[in-house]
Amino acid sequence: MTSINPPEGSVHAKVCATLYPVSVGTLLEAHDWRFATRRAALAEIQTKELHGWRGMYALPSDCQRVISVRPDRIQRAPWPQNPPFVVERFEGAPALYTDCCTPVVQYIMADPGVGSFPPLFVDALAWHLAQALAGALIKGKEGIQITAAVTAKYREALAEAMKKDAGQHYEPLQHVAPWIAVR
């Protein structure tokens, strides 16, 4: 196989072209990847349909998943508990309901760009794609055995990629007991 975009014409390339975006999306959902994380201040949507929330805000168009919501003045640790929020559809687009007055969301981008993928993410992605391809293309007992072996390799690669990615972030947590805070 030489190309999946556009597919070279083989069955393998067509299946791979179909499964590739699913595999990327699955890996992006699996972890709060630093290379795919962004922050954005949100624009308020003017509506009377707040359903008990203080405000509703438009999410960025490239937002796949919200990690956290914080007031714009508190972006570094230590921070108080994140304000409650919920993401729902409003007039055909995702919107964030929250009680936070000036929300800044930290989110995972839907398409961070292939060039931003770290090598260990690419490795995990390749194993995830191999797992999906094996299940789709190899039938019978042999297919089950190969898929099981490739799934084990995928899990190992994903765990290693997540571990390395988690090391790209350090914010010391400073807990102050409530009884000390009121002194």
C-alpha positions in Angstrom: 0.0 0.0 0.0 1.4 3.4 -1.0 -1.4 5.9 -0.3 -4.7 6.2 1.6 -5.4 9.8 0.6 -6.5 9.2 -2.1 -6.7 5.4 -1.7 -4.4 3.6 -4.2 -7.3 1.4 -5.3 -6.5 -1.8 -3.3 -9.0 -3.2 -0.7 -6.4 -2.6 2.0 -6.0 1.0 1.1 -9.7 1.6 1.0 -10.3 0.0 4.4 -7.3 1.9 5.9 -8.6 5.2 4.5 -12.0 4.5 6.2 -10.5 3.4 9.5 -7.7 6.0 9.8 -9.9 9.0 11.0 -11.7 6.6 13.4 -8.3 5.5 14.9 -7.1 9.1 15.3 -10.4 10.1 17.0 -10.2 7.1 19.3 -6.7 7.9 20.4 -7.5 11.6 20.9 -10.4 10.6 23.2 -8.2 8.2 25.2 -6.0 10.9 26.9 -5.6 14.6 27.4 -2.7 14.8 24.9 -0.5 17.9 25.4 0.1 18.2 21.6 -3.6 18.4 21.0 -4.6 20.7 23.9 -5.6 24.3 23.5 -7.2 27.0 25.6 -9.8 29.5 24.4 -11.9 32.3 26.0 -15.5 31.8 25.0 -18.0 34.1 23.5 -21.4 34.2 25.3 -24.5 33.2 23.4 -27.3 35.5 24.1 -30.4 33.5 24.8 -33.2 33.1 27.4 -32.8 29.2 27.2 -30.3 28.9 30.1 -32.1 26.1 31.9 -30.8 27.2 35.3 -27.2 28.0 34.2 -25.7 31.5 34.5 -24.6 31.5 30.8 -24.2 29.7 27.6 -21.0 30.0 25.5 -20.0 29.0 22.0 -17.2 26.4 21.8 -14.4 26.7 19.3 -15.1 25.0 16.0 -12.1 22.7 16.4 -13.1 21.5 19.9 -13.5 17.7 20.1 -13.7 17.4 23.9 -13.6 19.9 26.8 -11.1 19.0 29.5 -11.8 21.9 32.0 -13.4 25.2 32.4 -11.8 27.9 34.5 -12.4 31.7 35.1 -10.1 33.7 32.9 -8.2 35.1 35.9 -7.3 31.6 37.3 -5.4 29.6 34.7 -2.5 28.2 36.8 -2.4 25.9 39.8 -3.4 26.1 42.6 -6.9 26.7 41.5 -10.2 26.1 43.2 -12.5 23.4 42.0 -13.4 23.8 38.3 -16.9 25.3 38.0 -19.6 22.9 36.9 -20.4 22.8 33.2 -22.2 20.7 30.6 -21.8 20.6 26.8 -25.0 20.3 24.7 -26.1 21.1 21.2 -27.7 24.5 20.7 -29.1 25.4 17.3 -26.9 22.7 15.6 -23.6 23.6 17.3 -22.0 22.5 20.5 -22.4 25.0 23.4 -21.2 25.1 26.9 -23.5 25.9 29.8 -21.7 27.0 33.0 -22.1 29.3 36.0 -18.6 30.7 35.4 -18.8 34.4 34.3 -15.6 34.5 32.1 -14.9 30.9 31.1 -11.7 29.8 29.4 -11.9 26.2 28.2 -9.0 23.8 27.9 -9.9 21.3 25.2 -8.7 18.6 22.8 -8.6 19.7 19.2 -10.5 17.6 16.7 -7.7 17.7 14.2 -4.4 18.7 15.7 -2.6 18.0 12.4 -0.5 15.0 11.6 2.7 17.0 11.8 2.1 17.6 15.5 1.8 13.9 16.4 4.7 12.8 18.7 6.5 9.6 17.7 4.9 7.5 20.5 1.4 8.7 19.5 2.2 7.6 15.9 3.3 4.2 17.2 0.1 3.7 19.2 -1.9 5.0 16.2 -0.3 2.5 13.9 -1.0 -0.4 16.3 -4.7 0.8 16.7 -5.0 0.9 12.9 -3.4 -2.5 12.5 -5.8 -3.9 15.1 -8.8 -2.5 13.2 -7.4 -3.7 9.8 -6.7 -7.2 11.1 -10.3 -7.5 12.3 -11.7 -6.2 9.1 -9.4 -8.1 6.6 -8.4 -11.4 8.3 -11.3 -13.8 9.0 -11.7 -16.9 11.1 -9.5 -18.2 13.9 -6.3 -16.8 12.4 -8.0 -13.3 12.4 -9.0 -13.6 16.0 -5.5 -14.6 17.1 -3.8 -11.9 15.1 -6.2 -9.2 16.3 -5.6 -10.3 20.0 -1.9 -10.1 19.5 -2.0 -6.7 17.8 -4.5 -5.4 20.5 -2.0 -6.3 23.2 0.7 -4.4 21.3 -1.6 -1.4 20.9 -2.3 -1.3 24.6 1.4 -1.3 25.4 2.1 1.4 22.9 -0.8 3.5 24.1 0.3 3.2 27.8 3.9 4.2 26.9 2.7 7.2 24.8 0.3 8.4 27.6 3.1 8.0 30.2 5.5 10.1 28.2 2.9 12.7 27.4 1.9 13.0 31.1 5.5 13.9 31.8 5.2 17.0 29.7 3.2 18.7 32.4 3.8 19.7 36.0 1.7 21.8 38.2 2.4 21.4 41.9 -0.8 21.1 43.9 -0.9 23.1 47.0 -3.7 22.0 49.3 -4.8 24.4 52.0 -7.1 22.7 54.6 -10.4 24.7 54.9 -9.8 25.2 58.6 -6.5 26.9 57.9 -7.9 29.0 55.0 -10.5 30.7 57.3 -7.8 31.8 59.8 
